[in-house]
Amino acid sequence: MPVGINQPSNQIRLTNVSLVRLKKAKKRFEIACYKNKVLEYRSGVETDLDNVLQIPSVFLNVSKGQTAPASDLAKAFGPKTSVNDIILEILNKGELQVGEKERHAQLERVHNEVIDIVAGKLVDPKSKRVYTTGMIEKALDQLSSQRSQKHEEGKGSGTATPTTGEEEGEHGKAKGKEMPSWTGVVTTKSAKSQALEAMKALIAWQPIPVSRARMRLRIRCPMAVLKQPAKPASKKEVSTEATDGDPDKGKGTVKDRILSYVEEIETQDEVGAEWEIIGFVEPGAFKGLSEFIGSETKGRGRVEVLDMAVVHEGD
């Protein structure tokens, strides 16, 4: 009868995993997750932990199959903290270790989100029309290429290429001010913050004519539905359109949700049995606002475009 190889009781072998690491109390703790599931869990797409975790255990070293002793967990997380709560803390706060394919997929997701946000907030200042995502992407690629080219020229000459006052003057910037730059998307910053950087660079350098824009709207809604609880906001509305990245703004009453779309209120009043508000919203939020009012009021609410106001940098 063959003799089996004894394996230490605190060692578990796992393969094909994504690791999430958290350093606490001078110890490094790891959990083993299924590939691509961590990002889905953090974004709210996946909610079942059984589909995220390969095994509901905390490790000191997943590759060696070494689980964390209870004494180490108690010292780092507290003696009354359950293993499940420890796993959730690591999953939410830990650093995700990803391979080349996962890193590329994550970069592509962030890139697409940045392009979508920028395309919804900038317009051609003459026609006041929004650009397609393809045109925005091409303009940002142009800025990134110019930045790389200048960097290489600076390295070749031994000095960085300075930005001259004349060059800044061409783009309406004061002499001595550093021009906003764009080098491309990274996975270490949020899509929202990178979209803001991209917009500043596009407005400063003008590879295509762009300005930030807001639509001036008149919104009318029956008073009877204003205090009713609104349907949950979609993830797209929460992340980019109605709530400007704050998920709490996607909750509340119908009135709360309508106001979350409005950047600036000009007037609001009660006209008979209707509530009327005139204010400004970004072009990218117009479709979501119209659909929300149509759905919540069953066609009794209205959104009317009064004007497209171009907002120049510095206004």
N, C-alpha and C positions, 0 to 999 in steps of 0.2 A: 504494500500500500504506500503510495507516494506521500512524502512528508511535506506539508504545506509550509510556506514561508510566513513566519509571524510578522505582522505589521503593527506598530504601536497603535494603541487604541485612540489616540488623539490625532491620527493622520488619515486624511481622506484625499484620494487622488481624483482630480477633476481635469478635464480637457476642454478645449474649444470654448473658453470663457472670456468675458469682459470683466476686468477687475475694477472695483471702486475702493480707494484707499483713504483712510483718515488717520492723521497722527494726533494722538492725545496722550497726555501724561507720559511723554517720552517713549511711547510705544506706537507702532504702526499696525493698524487693524485693517483687515481686508474682508470683502464679501465677494462671492463668485456669482456673476449674473450671466444671463443669456445675451449673446451679441445683439446690439441695436436696441435692446429693451430698456436700458437705463434712460436714454434720451426720451423714449416714448413715455416712460413713467414720469420723468421730470416735466414734460410738456403737458401731461394730463391725458395723453392718448391711451395709455395703458394704466389701469388702476388695480389690477389683480397682482399681488406680490408673487403668487405662485407662478405667474408667467414671466416674472422678472428674475427671481432668484433661482439659481441652479440647486442650491441647498440652503435651508434657513439656519446657517451657522456663521459665526464670526471667526476669522482666521488671523493668525499672525503672518502666515505665509501660504498663500493658496497653491503656488507651484510645488511646494514641498508637502502639501496636505496637512499642515500643522495648524490645528485649531487653537483658538485663544483660551487659556485657562480662565476659570471663573474668577480667580483672584485678580488677574490682570484687568478683566472687564469691570469688576467691582471698584477697583482703584481708579480706573479712568472715567467711568460713567456713573459711578455711585452704586452702593450695594443694593438699593431698592429698584434700580432700573432693569426692566425685563430685557431679555435677549431680543425680543421683537422691536422694542423701542430703540435699542442700540443699533439694530440693523437699519431701521428707518432713518436714524441720525446719520449713519455712514452713507446711506443711499442718497440722502438729500444734500449733505454737506461735503461728502468726500470727493476726491479727485478721480475722475474717470480715466482709466488707462486704456487707450484705444490703439488699434492697429492701423496700418496705412489705409486700408479700405474704409474702415469706419471713420477715420479722420477726414478722408476725401468726401464721404457722404455727408458728414456733419458740415464741412466747409461749403458744400454745394447748397445745403439747406439754408444756412445763414446768408449766403450770397443771394439766393433767390428772394429771401425775405427782405433784405436790404433794398434790392432793386424794386420790389413791389411797393415798399414804403415811400421811396424817393419818387417813383413814378406817380404816386397818388398825391404828392404835395407840391410838385413843380409844374409850371406851365410855360408856354411860349408867351412872353409879355405882349406881343403884338396881336396874335390871334386869340390869346387867352385859352388855348386848348392844351389839354394834357398830352404829354409825350407817351409813346408806347414803351413798354419795358425794354424792348430791343434797342431803341434809340438811347435810352438812359444808360443801358449797359455798355453800349458802344462809346458813349461820351466819357464814362468813367474809365473804361479801358484806355482811352486816349490820354487821360490825365495820368493814369498809372504808368503808362509807357513813357510819357514825357518826364515824369519824376525819375524813373529808372535811368533814362538816357542822360539826364543832367547829373545824376549820381555817378554814373560811369565816367562821364567827362571830367568831373571833379577829381575822381580817383586817378585818372590818367595823367592829369596835369599836376597832381599832388596837392591841389587845393579845391575846395568846394566852390561850385559856381555861385557867386552871390546874386541875390535878387536886387536889381537896380531900381532906383526911384522911378526911372522912366517906365520900366516894365510894370511897376505897380500902378503908375499913373494911367496906363492903358486900361486897367481894369477898375479904375475908380477907387483905388486904395491910397491911403495917406502914406507919404514917404516915411520909411523907417519901420512900418508895420510888417510883420511876417505874414506872408500869404498862406491861407489854408491849403493843405496838400492832401492828396489821396494816393495811397499805395496799394490798396486792395483790401479785401475782406479777410478777417482773422476769426478764429473760433474762441478767442479768449475775451472778446467783448460782446455785449448784447447787440442784436441787430438794430435796435432802436437807436443806440448811441452811435453806431457806425453809419446809420442812415443820415443822422444829423451832420456828421463829419463830411459825408459825401455831398450833401446839399450845400454846405458852406463852400466846399471846393468848387463845385459846379457853378455856383453863383459868382465866386471870385474870378475864376478863369474863363468862364463862358465858352467852352468848346462848342456848345450849342446855346442859342439865346434862351435863358431860363430866368424865372423869378418865382419866389414863393407866391402862392395865390390862395385866396379865400373866396368862397361863394357867399354872396349876401342873399339870404333866404327869408321867405315868410312861411311860417309853420302854423297851421291851424289844426286844433284837435278838440273833440267834444269834451267838455268838462267832466262828464260822467265817467270817462275811462282814465282820467289822469292819475287817480289814487289807486288804481288797480295794480296788483303785482305784475311786473313784466315777465315775459318768458325769458329763460336763461340766455345770455348772450353767447353767440358762437365763438369759437377760439380765435377766428380771424378778426372778429369785432374787438375782442378783448385785447389782442396783441397789437393791432395796428390802426384800426379805424376809430371806433367810437370812444375808446377809453384811454388812448395814448399810453398804453402799457400798464395801466392800473386796473387790475381785475375787479376791485371793489366798485369801480364806476360802472361796470356792466351789470350791476344788481340794482334792486329797489323797485320803485313804482314806474309806471309808464312815463310820468313826468320826469323822474330822475334820469331815465335812460335817454329821453329826448334831449335834456339839458347836457348830458355827457357828450353829445355830439357837437354842441355849440361852443366854439372857442371864445366868442365875445357876443354878449347880448346888447342889442341896440335898444329895443323896447319889448315889453311884454304886458299884455292886458287881457281882460275878459270882455269879449264881444258877444253879448247875448248868452247863448248856451255853449259858446266856444272859447277856448283859450288860444290867444294869438301871440306869437313871438317873432320878432325880426332880429336876426343875428347873422354871424359869420361862421361858416364851417369850411374845413379843407375839402378840396374836390374829391379826394379819395374816400371821404366819409359820406358823400351825398347818396350813393346807391344804397348803402346800408341803412341810412336814416329813412330814405323813402320806403324801402321794403319793410322796415320795422313799423313805421306809422301805418302803412297800408294793412299790415297783418294785425296789429294790435287794435286798430279802430275799425277793421272790416270794411275799409274803403271810405269811411266817413271823414278821415283826416286828410289833409292836403299839404304838399310841400311845393312852394312856388319860388323859382329862381328870379331874383330881382336884379342881380348884377354880379359880374365877376370882377372882384377887386384885386389887382396885382399889388402885392406887398413887397416893396424893394428893401434890400438889406439896409438896416439902420433906421427904418421907419418905426 
